[in-house]
Amino acid sequence: MDNFKKISYLESLRMFQQADSNGRRLKLGDLKTSKWLQRENINLDNIKAISRNYPDLRMFIIGEGKNEGFYVYSQQMETCFKFEPKFSTIKTALQ
């Protein structure tokens, strides 16, 4: 979870609803989404490790705007995390 920053669950729900209504949500399986994931260097294998602790883990991708990003959240645990590539860069630089 080194690349994920915990954010407010309630705020994330508002962001997700807004992204859906504005047409900014990207859905897995779409070519546009695949290109975005590659550009952002997101490895979905990392999500498998997280899902062990959150059995109902869901993904949400906002493709543009101020809240652009890759999010994972758990409704059961009312928790949300946003992928932050800079965390991995900083950690690598410190090692």
C-alpha positions in Angstrom: 0.0 0.0 0.0 3.0 2.2 -0.4 1.5 3.9 -3.4 -1.9 4.6 -1.8 -2.9 7.6 0.2 -5.9 7.3 2.5 -8.6 9.9 1.8 -12.0 10.7 3.3 -14.5 8.0 2.4 -17.5 10.4 2.4 -15.6 12.9 0.3 -14.7 10.2 -2.2 -18.3 9.2 -2.6 -19.2 12.8 -3.5 -16.3 12.9 -6.0 -17.4 9.6 -7.5 -20.9 10.8 -7.9 -19.8 14.0 -9.5 -17.4 12.2 -11.9 -20.2 9.9 -12.9 -22.6 12.7 -13.6 -19.9 14.7 -15.5 -18.9 11.7 -17.7 -15.4 11.7 -16.3 -15.5 8.1 -14.9 -13.4 5.6 -16.8 -14.6 2.0 -16.9 -12.4 -1.1 -17.0 -12.4 -2.8 -20.4 -12.6 0.5 -22.4 -9.7 1.3 -24.7 -9.5 4.8 -23.3 -9.2 3.4 -19.8 -6.5 1.0 -20.8 -4.5 3.9 -22.3 -5.0 5.9 -19.2 -3.8 3.1 -16.9 -0.7 2.6 -19.0 0.0 6.3 -19.1 -0.3 6.5 -15.3 1.8 3.4 -14.8 -0.8 1.6 -12.7 -0.2 -2.0 -12.1 -3.4 -3.8 -11.2 -1.4 -6.7 -9.6 -0.8 -4.4 -6.7 -4.5 -4.3 -6.1 -4.6 -8.0 -5.4 -2.4 -7.5 -2.3 -4.7 -4.8 -1.0 -7.9 -6.9 -1.6 -6.9 -9.4 1.0 -7.6 -6.8 3.7 -10.7 -5.4 2.0 -12.9 -8.3 0.7 -15.3 -5.9 -1.0 -12.7 -3.7 -2.6 -13.8 -1.7 -5.6 -12.0 0.5 -8.1 -13.0 3.9 -9.4 -11.1 5.8 -12.1 -11.6 9.5 -12.7 -10.0 10.3 -16.1 -9.7 14.0 -16.0 -10.2 17.1 -13.9 -9.0 18.2 -10.5 -9.8 14.8 -8.9 -8.3 12.7 -11.7 -6.9 9.5 -10.4 -7.2 5.8 -9.5 -9.1 5.1 -6.4 -9.9 1.9 -4.4 -12.5 1.8 -1.8 -14.4 -0.5 0.6 -18.0 0.1 1.5 -17.9 -2.3 4.3 -14.9 -0.6 6.0 -15.9 2.9 4.8 -12.3 3.4 3.6 -10.9 4.9 0.4 -7.4 5.2 -1.0 -6.0 7.1 -4.0 -3.1 5.9 -6.0 -0.1 8.4 -5.7 2.8 7.5 -8.0 5.0 10.0 -6.2 5.0 7.9 -3.0 6.8 5.1 -4.9 9.3 7.5 -6.4 10.1 9.0 -3.0 10.4 5.7 -1.3 12.8 4.4 -4.1 14.9 7.6 -3.8 15.2 7.1 0.0 16.3 3.5 -0.2 
